[in-house]
Amino acid sequence: MKRRDIKNLKFRYLLWLYKTTKEEFDRIERKFTQVGIDKKIMRYMGEHFDSRNLKRKNEARKLLKGLKEYINKKEKEGLELKFEGRKLKPEYYHLSLKLEAIGKSIVEELGHRGLKEIKALYEHEMMRRIIESQEHK
């Protein structure tokens, strides 16, 4: 087998390994990043809530309350996925360590440029999925 073919096989495997592990890791971590943003949005909405312009004030307040409950639920789910009490869950720690090891392996096999390329491909794919998502339409 030619060197280039071997390098391509390694690249594809490392790309797959990075993608699958990063997706699993991101499923947990995104709860925390989303909650932070959601809280800012909720705070802004609460500060600018003006019931004078509303026909049905109580319904609008219920919607705000529902958003707050949704944010609290998401935060609780994130904490349950990542922690047992105040300590990291073994599964989360394993995933974090695995992702770090994959990054080191990519650098060893493909160099820093290879790692940068794999990360860029991953981000591009995630953004493509968001743009093409039909789930909230």
N, C-alpha and C positions, 0 to 999 in steps of 0.2 A: 504494500500500500504506500502511496506517495505521502511525503511529509505534509503537503497541503491538505490532503484528504484526512489525515489523522488530526491535523489542527482544526479542520472544519467539524469533525465528529466531536472533538473535545469542546469546541465552542458551543455547538448545539446542545450537548449534554449539560454543560455548565449554565447555559441560558435557561434550559428547562428547569434545572435544579434551583436556580435563583428565582425564577418566576413562581414556581409552585410554593417554595418556602416563603418568599416575600408576600405572596397573596395571603397565605395563612397568617403570617405575622401582622400584616396590615388589617386583617379582619378584626383584630383585637385593638391595635393602636389607633385605628381611625375613629373608634368610639370616643376616645379622649380628645382627639383634635376636633371632631365634630361637636362634641359637647361644649368645648371652649367657644367655638364660633356661635353655636346655638344660644349660649348664655348671653353673648354680646348682642345678638339679634333680639332676644327676649328683653334684655335691659333697655335697648333702644325703643322697642315697641311700648314697653311699660312707661318709659319717660315721656313718650310722645302720644300716649293714648288720650284722645280728646273726645269725650262722649257727647259733646254738644252737637256734633255733626252726624250722630247715629240715630237711626230710626228705632232700632232694637238694641239698646245698650247692654242688656243682660246677655244676649246672644254673643255679642262681641267679647264681653268679659269671659264667657264660657270658652270661647275659642282661645283666648290668651291663657286661661287656666289649663286647657287641654294641651297647649304647646309646652307649658311648664311641666306638666305631668310626663309628657313624651320625653323631654330633656332629662328629667330625673330618672326615668326608666332606662334610658340609654346609658346614663352614667353608672347606674347600678349594674347593668349587664356588663359593662366594660370592666368594672372593678371585680366582678365575679369571675370573669374570664382570665384576669391577670393575677389576682391575689387570693390567698387564703389567709384571712385575718390581715396582718400587716406584712406578711412575707409573700414573695413571688411564688406562684404556682410552679411546680416542677415542669409542667408541660410548656408554660410560657418561657421559662428559663432555658429549657432545651431548645425551643424554637429560636430564641434570641441568639444562643450560642451557635446553633447550626447556621443561621444566616451569616454570622460573623465568620465562621469557618469557610463557608462557601465563598465569601468575598476574598478571603486570603487565598483560597485555592484558585480562584479566577486570576488573581494577580500573579501567582506562581506560574500558572499555565499560559496566560495570555498577556500579562503585564497590566499596568495601571490603565492603559488605553483600552484594553479589553474589558476591564471592569466598568470603565466609564461608558463604553458602548453598550454593554449589557444593561446597565442601569437606565440608559437613555431609551433603549428598546422597550424595556419594561414600562417606563413612564408613558411612552408614546402609546403603547397598547392599552394601558389603563385609561388614558384620556380618550382614546378612540371608543372604548367601551361606554364611557360616560356619554359622549356625544351621540352615539348610536342607540343608546338605551331607550326602550319604548315603555319601560315599566311605569312611569308616572304620567303618561299621556292620556 
